[in-house]
Amino acid sequence: MQQKGAIQIIEWEDLDKRKFYSLGVFMTLTTRVTVYPASLIRTRLQVQKGKAVYLGTFDAFCKILRMEGVRGLYRGFMINTFTLVSGQAYITTYELVRKYVSHYSPSNTVKSVVAGGAASLVAQTITVPIDVVSQHLMMQGQGEHHSRFKVKPKMMLTTSKRKPTFGQSREITVQIFAADGFRGFYRGYVASLLTYIPNSALWWPFYHFYTEKLSLMAPSGCPHLILQAVAGPMAAATASTITNPMDVVRARVQVEGRTSVIETFKQLLAEEGIWVMTKGLSARIISSMPTSVLIVVGYETLKRLSLRAELIETRHW
């Protein structure tokens, strides 16, 4: 157990791994169900040309809800649930790398940056193929399709009748493989790494930084979990703002089938100006902030619930 200011950090060796993984799956699924609509809106805003379909985050939410119903906000969600695997891979990598780096540096910031970046690299390698399929499904509900691949009307009708099916996911997967081969599922992989590795590497040190500062400002006796729940969204907003330009490029590369990150970046600037780099930022922050609250409250609670039995009586919060 490491002390950081007034905040205790539960390390990997303190955990009962069986509890940690079983409870972790539930936490990850709950988080994804909560933030998926904002992720869908963000993707549609980033991929559309100018303001051809939606004027902004709230306008997109209202139009999708009115034209497609609640189910429209969860297009592609079923295939996206497979990212539960990447979620477990992320937290495992983060904790193990953090433990490894501690042998070389006692700095919490160094451990957070290295572990956060490494965890994102592992998770994105698993997630990108799922994201590629999921993002094409997200775009299916728009009146103007920006996706290269389209679900047949019969398949759309089947889904509208609420029959549980992976038919749309299967059809999009087949189309991607037919058009681009296996490499098609890793389209935008480099852009994803350039987006999410810095985002993850920034989120953790900012999280610990804000938590430490808040602990110094908070009145005596303020529960640590509350301070951490506030620090999480602050870190998310900071990291999202810094990395959003690459997130816009990533979305265009994956959905429109582009091959060059640099050329996509140049074309976006030429067509829509510098403000294109802020596209979907509000939706991204909206989705990342509750995600951060859930991650922080859920993850810190998960770690406390997963403490090894012999350590429970020695910890006081």
GUNUGU-98985 format. One record per residue (C-alpha): residue number from 0; residue in one letter; x, y, z. Coordinates in nm, 3 decimals. Last residue first. Layout:
// GUNUGU-98985
rec resi NUM	resn a	xx X	yy Y	zz Z .
...
***
This chain:
// GUNUGU-98985
rec resi 316	resn w	xx -1.081	yy 0.481	zz 0.471 .
rec resi 315	resn h	xx -0.912	yy 0.240	zz 0.713 .
rec resi 314	resn r	xx -0.707	yy -0.058	zz 0.601 .
rec resi 313	resn t	xx -0.556	yy -0.306	zz 0.848 .
rec resi 312	resn e	xx -0.870	yy -0.515	zz 0.890 .
rec resi 311	resn i	xx -0.890	yy -0.586	zz 0.517 .
rec resi 310	resn l	xx -0.526	yy -0.687	zz 0.470 .
rec resi 309	resn e	xx -0.549	yy -1.058	zz 0.562 .
rec resi 308	resn a	xx -0.846	yy -1.105	zz 0.330 .
rec resi 307	resn r	xx -0.663	yy -0.975	zz 0.022 .
rec resi 306	resn l	xx -0.819	yy -0.654	zz -0.100 .
rec resi 305	resn s	xx -1.070	yy -0.706	zz -0.380 .
rec resi 304	resn l	xx -1.347	yy -0.496	zz -0.229 .
rec resi 303	resn r	xx -1.102	yy -0.208	zz -0.195 .
rec resi 302	resn k	xx -0.980	yy -0.255	zz -0.551 .
rec resi 301	resn l	xx -1.335	yy -0.264	zz -0.683 .
rec resi 300	resn t	xx -1.423	yy 0.049	zz -0.485 .
rec resi 299	resn e	xx -1.127	yy 0.229	zz -0.647 .
rec resi 298	resn y	xx -1.230	yy 0.095	zz -0.986 .
rec resi 297	resn g	xx -1.599	yy 0.168	zz -0.953 .
rec resi 296	resn v	xx -1.563	yy 0.517	zz -0.806 .
rec resi 295	resn v	xx -1.279	yy 0.605	zz -1.044 .
rec resi 294	resn i	xx -1.410	yy 0.423	zz -1.349 .
rec resi 293	resn l	xx -1.767	yy 0.542	zz -1.294 .
rec resi 292	resn v	xx -1.658	yy 0.901	zz -1.241 .
rec resi 291	resn s	xx -1.420	yy 0.875	zz -1.536 .
rec resi 290	resn t	xx -1.688	yy 0.736	zz -1.762 .
rec resi 289	resn p	xx -1.917	yy 1.014	zz -1.644 .
rec resi 288	resn m	xx -1.650	yy 1.260	zz -1.761 .
rec resi 287	resn s	xx -1.545	yy 1.076	zz -2.077 .
rec resi 286	resn s	xx -1.886	yy 1.075	zz -2.245 .
rec resi 285	resn i	xx -1.957	yy 1.444	zz -2.190 .
rec resi 284	resn i	xx -1.595	yy 1.526	zz -2.272 .
rec resi 283	resn r	xx -1.621	yy 1.336	zz -2.599 .
rec resi 282	resn a	xx -1.959	yy 1.489	zz -2.679 .
rec resi 281	resn s	xx -1.810	yy 1.836	zz -2.615 .
rec resi 280	resn l	xx -1.507	yy 1.752	zz -2.827 .
rec resi 279	resn g	xx -1.709	yy 1.606	zz -3.116 .
rec resi 278	resn k	xx -1.543	yy 1.839	zz -3.361 .
rec resi 277	resn t	xx -1.271	yy 2.050	zz -3.195 .
rec resi 276	resn m	xx -1.009	yy 1.964	zz -3.461 .
rec resi 275	resn v	xx -1.251	yy 2.079	zz -3.731 .
rec resi 274	resn w	xx -1.203	yy 2.426	zz -3.585 .
rec resi 273	resn i	xx -0.871	yy 2.456	zz -3.767 .
rec resi 272	resn g	xx -1.034	yy 2.481	zz -4.107 .
rec resi 271	resn e	xx -1.306	yy 2.271	zz -4.268 .
rec resi 270	resn e	xx -1.174	yy 2.158	zz -4.607 .
rec resi 269	resn a	xx -0.803	yy 2.241	zz -4.586 .
rec resi 268	resn l	xx -0.767	yy 2.139	zz -4.220 .
rec resi 267	resn l	xx -0.949	yy 1.811	zz -4.282 .
rec resi 266	resn q	xx -0.737	yy 1.744	zz -4.590 .
rec resi 265	resn k	xx -0.412	yy 1.799	zz -4.400 .
rec resi 264	resn f	xx -0.515	yy 1.563	zz -4.116 .
rec resi 263	resn t	xx -0.632	yy 1.298	zz -4.362 .
rec resi 262	resn e	xx -0.301	yy 1.326	zz -4.549 .
rec resi 261	resn i	xx -0.107	yy 1.279	zz -4.224 .
rec resi 260	resn v	xx -0.313	yy 0.981	zz -4.106 .
rec resi 259	resn s	xx -0.289	yy 0.809	zz -4.444 .
rec resi 258	resn t	xx -0.509	yy 0.516	zz -4.545 .
rec resi 257	resn r	xx -0.864	yy 0.650	zz -4.560 .
rec resi 256	resn g	xx -1.155	yy 0.407	zz -4.536 .
rec resi 255	resn e	xx -1.421	yy 0.664	zz -4.453 .
rec resi 254	resn v	xx -1.512	yy 0.512	zz -4.115 .
rec resi 253	resn q	xx -1.168	yy 0.423	zz -3.978 .
rec resi 252	resn v	xx -0.967	yy 0.714	zz -4.116 .
rec resi 251	resn r	xx -1.235	yy 0.972	zz -4.037 .
rec resi 250	resn a	xx -1.272	yy 0.851	zz -3.675 .
rec resi 249	resn r	xx -0.895	yy 0.847	zz -3.619 .
rec resi 248	resn v	xx -0.853	yy 1.201	zz -3.758 .
rec resi 247	resn v	xx -1.116	yy 1.333	zz -3.517 .
rec resi 246	resn d	xx -0.951	yy 1.144	zz -3.228 .
rec resi 245	resn m	xx -0.614	yy 1.291	zz -3.327 .
rec resi 244	resn p	xx -0.751	yy 1.642	zz -3.284 .
rec resi 243	resn n	xx -0.918	yy 1.541	zz -2.953 .
rec resi 242	resn t	xx -0.592	yy 1.455	zz -2.769 .
rec resi 241	resn i	xx -0.537	yy 1.769	zz -2.560 .
rec resi 240	resn t	xx -0.905	yy 1.834	zz -2.490 .
rec resi 239	resn s	xx -0.967	yy 1.472	zz -2.397 .
rec resi 238	resn a	xx -0.673	yy 1.464	zz -2.152 .
rec resi 237	resn t	xx -0.789	yy 1.774	zz -1.965 .
rec resi 236	resn a	xx -1.157	yy 1.677	zz -1.959 .
rec resi 235	resn a	xx -1.068	yy 1.326	zz -1.839 .
rec resi 234	resn a	xx -0.838	yy 1.453	zz -1.563 .
rec resi 233	resn m	xx -1.111	yy 1.681	zz -1.432 .
rec resi 232	resn p	xx -1.362	yy 1.397	zz -1.464 .
rec resi 231	resn g	xx -1.141	yy 1.171	zz -1.245 .
rec resi 230	resn a	xx -1.045	yy 1.435	zz -0.985 .
rec resi 229	resn v	xx -1.404	yy 1.477	zz -0.869 .
rec resi 228	resn a	xx -1.462	yy 1.104	zz -0.809 .
rec resi 227	resn q	xx -1.118	yy 1.082	zz -0.644 .
rec resi 226	resn l	xx -1.207	yy 1.356	zz -0.396 .
rec resi 225	resn i	xx -1.537	yy 1.181	zz -0.321 .
rec resi 224	resn l	xx -1.359	yy 0.845	zz -0.274 .
rec resi 223	resn h	xx -1.115	yy 1.002	zz -0.028 .
rec resi 222	resn p	xx -1.395	yy 1.085	zz 0.213 .
rec resi 221	resn c	xx -1.363	yy 1.439	zz 0.357 .
rec resi 220	resn g	xx -1.244	yy 1.404	zz 0.717 .
rec resi 219	resn s	xx -1.049	yy 1.729	zz 0.724 .
rec resi 218	resn p	xx -1.177	yy 1.985	zz 0.477 .
rec resi 217	resn a	xx -1.055	yy 1.954	zz 0.117 .
rec resi 216	resn m	xx -0.780	yy 2.179	zz -0.023 .
rec resi 215	resn l	xx -0.483	yy 1.944	zz 0.030 .
rec resi 214	resn s	xx -0.686	yy 1.642	zz -0.080 .
rec resi 213	resn l	xx -0.796	yy 1.835	zz -0.389 .
rec resi 212	resn k	xx -0.434	yy 1.890	zz -0.491 .
rec resi 211	resn e	xx -0.349	yy 1.521	zz -0.447 .
rec resi 210	resn t	xx -0.654	yy 1.406	zz -0.639 .
rec resi 209	resn y	xx -0.583	yy 1.655	zz -0.918 .
rec resi 208	resn f	xx -0.227	yy 1.523	zz -0.958 .
rec resi 207	resn h	xx -0.332	yy 1.156	zz -0.930 .
rec resi 206	resn y	xx -0.591	yy 1.203	zz -1.203 .
rec resi 205	resn f	xx -0.355	yy 1.415	zz -1.413 .
rec resi 204	resn p	xx -0.097	yy 1.133	zz -1.389 .
rec resi 203	resn w	xx -0.357	yy 0.873	zz -1.492 .
rec resi 202	resn w	xx -0.527	yy 1.068	zz -1.771 .
rec resi 201	resn l	xx -0.212	yy 1.174	zz -1.957 .
rec resi 200	resn a	xx -0.078	yy 0.826	zz -2.043 .
rec resi 199	resn s	xx -0.433	yy 0.715	zz -2.123 .
rec resi 198	resn n	xx -0.491	yy 1.004	zz -2.364 .
rec resi 197	resn p	xx -0.138	yy 0.980	zz -2.506 .
rec resi 196	resn i	xx -0.191	yy 0.607	zz -2.580 .
rec resi 195	resn y	xx -0.547	yy 0.667	zz -2.696 .
rec resi 194	resn t	xx -0.505	yy 0.910	zz -2.982 .
rec resi 193	resn l	xx -0.173	yy 0.818	zz -3.148 .
rec resi 192	resn l	xx -0.259	yy 0.451	zz -3.092 .
rec resi 191	resn s	xx -0.597	yy 0.501	zz -3.257 .
rec resi 190	resn a	xx -0.438	yy 0.686	zz -3.548 .
rec resi 189	resn v	xx -0.194	yy 0.397	zz -3.593 .
rec resi 188	resn y	xx -0.481	yy 0.147	zz -3.589 .
rec resi 187	resn g	xx -0.694	yy 0.355	zz -3.828 .
rec resi 186	resn r	xx -0.771	yy 0.057	zz -4.046 .
rec resi 185	resn y	xx -0.700	yy -0.250	zz -3.837 .
rec resi 184	resn f	xx -1.011	yy -0.440	zz -3.942 .
rec resi 183	resn g	xx -0.940	yy -0.355	zz -4.305 .
rec resi 182	resn r	xx -0.602	yy -0.526	zz -4.279 .
rec resi 181	resn f	xx -0.782	yy -0.861	zz -4.269 .
rec resi 180	resn g	xx -0.908	yy -0.811	zz -4.624 .
rec resi 179	resn d	xx -1.002	yy -0.467	zz -4.753 .
rec resi 178	resn a	xx -1.322	yy -0.499	zz -4.957 .
rec resi 177	resn a	xx -1.431	yy -0.856	zz -4.884 .
rec resi 176	resn f	xx -1.316	yy -0.835	zz -4.521 .
rec resi 175	resn i	xx -1.506	yy -0.510	zz -4.465 .
rec resi 174	resn q	xx -1.819	yy -0.645	zz -4.632 .
rec resi 173	resn v	xx -1.813	yy -0.966	zz -4.427 .
rec resi 172	resn t	xx -1.775	yy -0.772	zz -4.101 .
rec resi 171	resn i	xx -2.061	yy -0.537	zz -4.198 .
rec resi 170	resn e	xx -2.288	yy -0.837	zz -4.260 .
rec resi 169	resn r	xx -2.189	yy -1.011	zz -3.937 .
rec resi 168	resn s	xx -2.246	yy -0.698	zz -3.729 .
rec resi 167	resn q	xx -2.585	yy -0.645	zz -3.890 .
rec resi 166	resn g	xx -2.688	yy -1.006	zz -3.832 .
rec resi 165	resn f	xx -2.578	yy -1.014	zz -3.466 .
rec resi 164	resn t	xx -2.939	yy -1.063	zz -3.370 .
rec resi 163	resn p	xx -3.195	yy -0.998	zz -3.097 .
rec resi 162	resn k	xx -3.524	yy -0.949	zz -3.275 .
rec resi 161	resn r	xx -3.647	yy -0.603	zz -3.194 .
rec resi 160	resn k	xx -3.868	yy -0.553	zz -3.497 .
rec resi 159	resn s	xx -3.640	yy -0.265	zz -3.596 .
rec resi 158	resn t	xx -3.354	yy -0.512	zz -3.614 .
rec resi 157	resn t	xx -3.526	yy -0.720	zz -3.878 .
rec resi 156	resn l	xx -3.608	yy -0.408	zz -4.075 .
rec resi 155	resn m	xx -3.242	yy -0.303	zz -4.078 .
rec resi 154	resn m	xx -3.144	yy -0.649	zz -4.206 .
rec resi 153	resn k	xx -3.403	yy -0.631	zz -4.481 .
rec resi 152	resn p	xx -3.278	yy -0.283	zz -4.575 .
rec resi 151	resn k	xx -2.927	yy -0.425	zz -4.630 .
rec resi 150	resn v	xx -2.661	yy -0.288	zz -4.395 .
rec resi 149	resn k	xx -2.426	yy -0.041	zz -4.556 .
rec resi 148	resn f	xx -2.050	yy -0.019	zz -4.591 .
rec resi 147	resn r	xx -1.849	yy 0.285	zz -4.697 .
rec resi 146	resn s	xx -1.990	yy 0.479	zz -4.401 .
rec resi 145	resn h	xx -2.085	yy 0.843	zz -4.448 .
rec resi 144	resn h	xx -2.451	yy 0.766	zz -4.503 .
rec resi 143	resn e	xx -2.682	yy 1.064	zz -4.534 .
rec resi 142	resn g	xx -3.012	yy 0.994	zz -4.353 .
rec resi 141	resn q	xx -2.804	yy 0.870	zz -4.063 .
rec resi 140	resn g	xx -2.900	yy 0.545	zz -3.890 .
rec resi 139	resn q	xx -2.619	yy 0.334	zz -4.035 .
rec resi 138	resn m	xx -2.336	yy 0.547	zz -3.893 .
rec resi 137	resn m	xx -2.313	yy 0.363	zz -3.559 .
rec resi 136	resn l	xx -2.291	yy 0.032	zz -3.745 .
rec resi 135	resn h	xx -1.980	yy 0.152	zz -3.928 .
rec resi 134	resn q	xx -1.841	yy 0.261	zz -3.592 .
rec resi 133	resn s	xx -1.902	yy -0.082	zz -3.436 .
rec resi 132	resn v	xx -1.723	yy -0.269	zz -3.713 .
rec resi 131	resn v	xx -1.411	yy -0.051	zz -3.687 .
rec resi 130	resn d	xx -1.437	yy -0.041	zz -3.308 .
rec resi 129	resn i	xx -1.429	yy -0.421	zz -3.284 .
rec resi 128	resn p	xx -1.118	yy -0.437	zz -3.505 .
rec resi 127	resn v	xx -0.959	yy -0.154	zz -3.297 .
rec resi 126	resn t	xx -1.028	yy -0.303	zz -2.951 .
rec resi 125	resn i	xx -0.774	yy -0.585	zz -2.915 .
rec resi 124	resn t	xx -0.468	yy -0.389	zz -3.030 .
rec resi 123	resn q	xx -0.622	yy -0.088	zz -2.860 .
rec resi 122	resn a	xx -0.616	yy -0.261	zz -2.519 .
rec resi 121	resn v	xx -0.249	yy -0.358	zz -2.538 .
rec resi 120	resn l	xx -0.132	yy -0.011	zz -2.645 .
rec resi 119	resn s	xx -0.366	yy 0.153	zz -2.391 .
rec resi 118	resn a	xx -0.216	yy -0.046	zz -2.105 .
rec resi 117	resn a	xx 0.136	yy 0.051	zz -2.213 .
rec resi 116	resn g	xx 0.047	yy 0.421	zz -2.220 .
rec resi 115	resn g	xx -0.120	yy 0.413	zz -1.878 .
rec resi 114	resn a	xx 0.164	yy 0.210	zz -1.724 .
rec resi 113	resn v	xx 0.433	yy 0.449	zz -1.852 .
rec resi 112	resn v	xx 0.248	yy 0.768	zz -1.753 .
rec resi 111	resn s	xx 0.122	yy 0.636	zz -1.418 .
rec resi 110	resn k	xx 0.458	yy 0.494	zz -1.306 .
rec resi 109	resn v	xx 0.637	yy 0.816	zz -1.399 .
rec resi 108	resn t	xx 0.380	yy 1.026	zz -1.214 .
rec resi 107	resn n	xx 0.392	yy 0.805	zz -0.904 .
rec resi 106	resn s	xx 0.767	yy 0.856	zz -0.883 .
rec resi 105	resn p	xx 0.941	yy 0.569	zz -0.700 .
rec resi 104	resn s	xx 1.132	yy 0.478	zz -1.018 .
rec resi 103	resn y	xx 1.313	yy 0.163	zz -1.131 .
rec resi 102	resn h	xx 1.145	yy -0.115	zz -0.933 .
rec resi 101	resn s	xx 0.819	yy 0.085	zz -0.938 .
rec resi 100	resn v	xx 0.822	yy 0.044	zz -1.318 .
rec resi 99	resn y	xx 0.737	yy -0.326	zz -1.283 .
rec resi 98	resn k	xx 0.446	yy -0.265	zz -1.044 .
rec resi 97	resn r	xx 0.300	yy 0.001	zz -1.273 .
rec resi 96	resn v	xx 0.349	yy -0.235	zz -1.566 .
rec resi 95	resn l	xx 0.150	yy -0.505	zz -1.383 .
rec resi 94	resn e	xx -0.130	yy -0.269	zz -1.273 .
rec resi 93	resn y	xx -0.177	yy -0.107	zz -1.612 .
rec resi 92	resn t	xx -0.149	yy -0.433	zz -1.802 .
rec resi 91	resn t	xx -0.417	yy -0.596	zz -1.589 .
rec resi 90	resn i	xx -0.644	yy -0.290	zz -1.611 .
rec resi 89	resn y	xx -0.615	yy -0.279	zz -1.990 .
rec resi 88	resn a	xx -0.648	yy -0.652	zz -2.053 .
rec resi 87	resn q	xx -0.969	yy -0.655	zz -1.850 .
rec resi 86	resn g	xx -1.108	yy -0.371	zz -2.057 .
rec resi 85	resn s	xx -0.983	yy -0.532	zz -2.379 .
rec resi 84	resn v	xx -1.189	yy -0.841	zz -2.303 .
rec resi 83	resn l	xx -1.494	yy -0.628	zz -2.225 .
rec resi 82	resn t	xx -1.438	yy -0.494	zz -2.578 .
rec resi 81	resn f	xx -1.665	yy -0.778	zz -2.692 .
rec resi 80	resn t	xx -1.953	yy -0.560	zz -2.574 .
rec resi 79	resn n	xx -1.895	yy -0.345	zz -2.883 .
rec resi 78	resn i	xx -2.052	yy -0.610	zz -3.106 .
rec resi 77	resn m	xx -2.375	yy -0.569	zz -2.909 .
rec resi 76	resn f	xx -2.351	yy -0.189	zz -2.898 .
rec resi 75	resn g	xx -2.340	yy -0.138	zz -3.275 .
rec resi 74	resn r	xx -2.638	yy 0.096	zz -3.271 .
rec resi 73	resn y	xx -2.712	yy 0.190	zz -2.909 .
rec resi 72	resn l	xx -2.837	yy 0.547	zz -2.952 .
rec resi 71	resn g	xx -3.063	yy 0.429	zz -3.233 .
rec resi 70	resn r	xx -3.226	yy 0.184	zz -2.992 .
rec resi 69	resn v	xx -3.356	yy 0.481	zz -2.793 .
rec resi 68	resn g	xx -3.561	yy 0.590	zz -3.093 .
rec resi 67	resn e	xx -3.437	yy 0.623	zz -3.450 .
rec resi 66	resn m	xx -3.588	yy 0.949	zz -3.578 .
rec resi 65	resn r	xx -3.674	yy 1.130	zz -3.254 .
rec resi 64	resn l	xx -3.391	yy 0.992	zz -3.040 .
rec resi 63	resn i	xx -3.137	yy 1.041	zz -3.317 .
rec resi 62	resn k	xx -3.259	yy 1.395	zz -3.380 .
rec resi 61	resn c	xx -3.259	yy 1.491	zz -3.010 .
rec resi 60	resn f	xx -2.910	yy 1.351	zz -2.941 .
rec resi 59	resn a	xx -2.767	yy 1.507	zz -3.256 .
rec resi 58	resn d	xx -2.910	yy 1.848	zz -3.165 .
rec resi 57	resn f	xx -2.764	yy 1.815	zz -2.814 .
rec resi 56	resn t	xx -2.418	yy 1.732	zz -2.948 .
rec resi 55	resn g	xx -2.405	yy 1.987	zz -3.227 .
rec resi 54	resn l	xx -2.565	yy 2.111	zz -3.547 .
rec resi 53	resn y	xx -2.630	yy 1.764	zz -3.685 .
rec resi 52	resn v	xx -2.677	yy 1.648	zz -4.043 .
rec resi 51	resn a	xx -2.462	yy 1.857	zz -4.278 .
rec resi 50	resn k	xx -2.282	yy 2.047	zz -4.004 .
rec resi 49	resn g	xx -1.938	yy 2.039	zz -4.163 .
rec resi 48	resn k	xx -1.902	yy 1.700	zz -4.331 .
rec resi 47	resn q	xx -2.011	yy 1.427	zz -4.090 .
rec resi 46	resn v	xx -1.747	yy 1.191	zz -3.944 .
rec resi 45	resn q	xx -1.670	yy 1.374	zz -3.620 .
rec resi 44	resn l	xx -2.033	yy 1.444	zz -3.533 .
rec resi 43	resn r	xx -2.135	yy 1.085	zz -3.602 .
rec resi 42	resn t	xx -1.853	yy 0.947	zz -3.387 .
rec resi 41	resn r	xx -1.929	yy 1.181	zz -3.096 .
rec resi 40	resn i	xx -2.297	yy 1.086	zz -3.105 .
rec resi 39	resn l	xx -2.210	yy 0.716	zz -3.086 .
rec resi 38	resn s	xx -1.968	yy 0.776	zz -2.798 .
rec resi 37	resn a	xx -2.234	yy 0.977	zz -2.613 .
rec resi 36	resn p	xx -2.481	yy 0.690	zz -2.655 .
rec resi 35	resn y	xx -2.219	yy 0.437	zz -2.529 .
rec resi 34	resn v	xx -2.150	yy 0.612	zz -2.196 .
rec resi 33	resn t	xx -2.380	yy 0.428	zz -1.955 .
rec resi 32	resn v	xx -2.381	yy 0.084	zz -2.117 .
rec resi 31	resn r	xx -2.001	yy 0.094	zz -2.138 .
rec resi 30	resn t	xx -1.958	yy 0.177	zz -1.770 .
rec resi 29	resn t	xx -2.192	yy -0.099	zz -1.655 .
rec resi 28	resn l	xx -2.004	yy -0.352	zz -1.870 .
rec resi 27	resn t	xx -1.667	yy -0.249	zz -1.723 .
rec resi 26	resn m	xx -1.791	yy -0.271	zz -1.362 .
rec resi 25	resn f	xx -1.947	yy -0.614	zz -1.415 .
rec resi 24	resn v	xx -1.627	yy -0.748	zz -1.571 .
rec resi 23	resn g	xx -1.420	yy -0.602	zz -1.286 .
rec resi 22	resn l	xx -1.619	yy -0.782	zz -1.015 .
rec resi 21	resn s	xx -1.506	yy -1.120	zz -1.144 .
rec resi 20	resn y	xx -1.154	yy -0.999	zz -1.222 .
rec resi 19	resn f	xx -1.073	yy -0.838	zz -0.885 .
rec resi 18	resn k	xx -1.242	yy -1.105	zz -0.676 .
rec resi 17	resn r	xx -1.023	yy -1.373	zz -0.831 .
rec resi 16	resn k	xx -0.714	yy -1.148	zz -0.817 .
rec resi 15	resn d	xx -0.726	yy -1.088	zz -0.440 .
rec resi 14	resn l	xx -0.536	yy -0.761	zz -0.443 .
rec resi 13	resn d	xx -0.255	yy -0.612	zz -0.231 .
rec resi 12	resn e	xx 0.018	yy -0.716	zz -0.480 .
rec resi 11	resn w	xx -0.135	yy -0.497	zz -0.749 .
rec resi 10	resn e	xx -0.118	yy -0.174	zz -0.548 .
rec resi 9	resn i	xx -0.384	yy 0.010	zz -0.350 .
rec resi 8	resn i	xx -0.302	yy 0.380	zz -0.353 .
rec resi 7	resn q	xx -0.371	yy 0.572	zz -0.032 .
rec resi 6	resn i	xx -0.457	yy 0.939	zz -0.067 .
rec resi 5	resn a	xx -0.339	yy 1.199	zz 0.185 .
rec resi 4	resn g	xx -0.028	yy 1.281	zz -0.015 .
rec resi 3	resn k	xx 0.040	yy 0.963	zz -0.207 .
rec resi 2	resn q	xx 0.080	yy 0.669	zz 0.035 .
rec resi 1	resn q	xx 0.152	yy 0.328	zz -0.113 .
rec resi 0	resn m	xx 0.000	yy 0.000	zz 0.000 .
***
